[in-house]
């Protein structure tokens, strides 16, 4: 029902390396206030994955409150041994934005996110679907080290209590047993 675009989609793979790429995904067709769903790297049930040293950008005029997305990296479990290391991630849209979105909806997950530069701008709201975050983890096991993260609300729309974070677990999954180690990150 809505424009949806993946630059790279992986499903049911193993032993994957995505390294040293420059990937830009844009949608200037979808107008402001309309939902569109943009994912640059969209990875499902794939283990032993290394995503490193990439420049990934996603930009659109689309998106609106609580709908439409722009995610440089989306990962969906179950999976194990996923490493996101040393990437430059940029996203800008008029709706929800997540630099790295990792979730255990389908089963157990294990991820390491380190040494990334993440800069995201979107429309946060008071609803958990209106989320703007550098890293959103809904994982069983997540290690998040030494990332530099900038998050902004589009057009200065932020009000106290809206879902605007550097690192978050805002859309919790009730079946998850979470174990997080988060340290040495710089967040603005």
BELCORGI-V606124 format. One line per field, one symbol per residue. ss: DSSP state (2 for helix, 1 for strand, 0 for the rest). phi: phi as a letter, one per 40 degrees, with the letter a starting at -180 (. if undefined). psi: psi as a letter, one per 40 degrees, with the letter a starting at -180 (. if undefined). A space follows every 50 residues. Layout:
ss = ???
phi = ???
psi = ???
This chain:
ss = 00111111111001111110011111100000000111111111001111 11001111110001001011111111000001111001111100011111 11100000011111001111110000000001111111001111100111 11122200000001111100000000001111100110
phi = .bdbabcbbbbfbafbbbbgbbbbbbabcccdgbcabbbcbbbbfbbfbb bafbbbbbbaccgadgagabbcbbbbccaafbbbbgcbbbaaacacbbcb bbabdcidbabbbafcbbbbbabcbcccccbbacbbbbbcbbbbbfcbbb bbccfgccbdgccbbcbabcbcbcccbcbbbbagcbbb
psi = eihhhhdhhhhfiighhhhfihhhhigedhiheihihhhchhhhfhighh hifihhhhhieaiaheiiihhdhhhhiiiifhhhhfihhhihifaihhdh hhifdeaiihihhifihhhihagiaeiddghhidhhhfidhhhhhfihhh hihhffehiheighidhigdgihdeighhhhhifihh.
